[in-house]
């Protein structure tokens, strides 16, 4: 099976391509300016860019997870689903970047 972030990698590379075509240049500032107003599609969902800090975000379904015995490995079923626009506040991102500290979610990343 593809890695869980494969659709994001596909989506962002395709978006970068579209931004270069729209900017008609590979000059960094011009491409950034175009991308700040773009949305990009992935096989999983659509994302938007936040101009202030260039974070990409989407509506995220969340809810209770339970083991999915019919699926392979540690697969889970999401039940009691809710939709939320979950993104780190702009002020927190900018402060964290200025201090050069890692994002709070990085503590959950498994290093192999």
N, C-alpha and C positions, 0 to 999 in steps of 0.2 A: 504494500500500500504506500502511496506518497506520504511524505512527512506532513504534519498538520499545517505547516506554514507554506506549503508548496503553492497554494492558490494565491497567497500574498506576494510571493516572489514573482509569479507569473503576472499578476495584476500590476505591480509597480514597474516592472520592466516594460510592459506594454504601454503604460501611462507615460513613462519617460520617453519612449519612442514617439508617442503622440504629441508630447510637449515640444520636443525638438522640431517635429514637422510643423507645428503651429507657430513656434517662435522663428522658424526658418533659419536657425543658427544653433550651434552647440555651445554658444557663449553662456557661461554659468548663470549670470544674473538674469539674462533674458529667459532662460529655461525655467529658473525658479519663479520668476514673475508669472509665467504661464501656468506652472503647476499649482501655484497658490490658489487658483480659482477652479481647479479641476476636481472632478470626482473620478474614481476609477472603479471598474468592475472586476471582480474575481469570480471564479466558478462558485464561490461560497456566498458572497455578498458584495455590496457596494460600499466604498469608503469615500470620505471627503477629507480635504486637507484643511487644517486650521492655519490661516495666514500668519498669525502672531508667532507661532513656534514651529510650524511645519509638521505638527503631529497629524497622523492619519487616523481617522476614527470612523466608527460605524455604530449603528444600533446593535446592541449585543443582547441576544436572548440569554436569560439566566433563570435558574430554578433549581429544584431538587434533582440530584443525580442518583441513580441507582444502578447496580451492576446489571449488565446486559448479557445474560448467560448464552444467548443465541449468537453473540458476536465474539470475534477472536480477541484474545489478550485481555487487556484491562479496560476494554470498551465499556462505556456507560450510556445509559439512556437519560435524557433530560426530560423531566416531568414537571408539572406545575410551572409552566413556562411564562416568563414576563419579558417585556422588551424594555430596554433602557439605553439611553445614550450615555455610555460610561466612558469618561475620559478624564485624565488628570487635569486639574485646573491650570489655566495658563500661568497664573502667578507662581504656582508651585514648580512648574517646568522651568520657567525662566530663572527662578531663584536657584534651583538645583543645578542648572547648567552653569550659572555664574560661579557657584561654589565647586563645580566639577565633581559632584557626588552622583552615585548611580541612582537610577530609578528604583523606587521601592519594590517594584515587582521583580527586580533582578534577583532578589534573594530566593525566588522560587525556580530559577533557571537551573536545570541539572547540567552540571559540567561533566563531560565524559572523558 
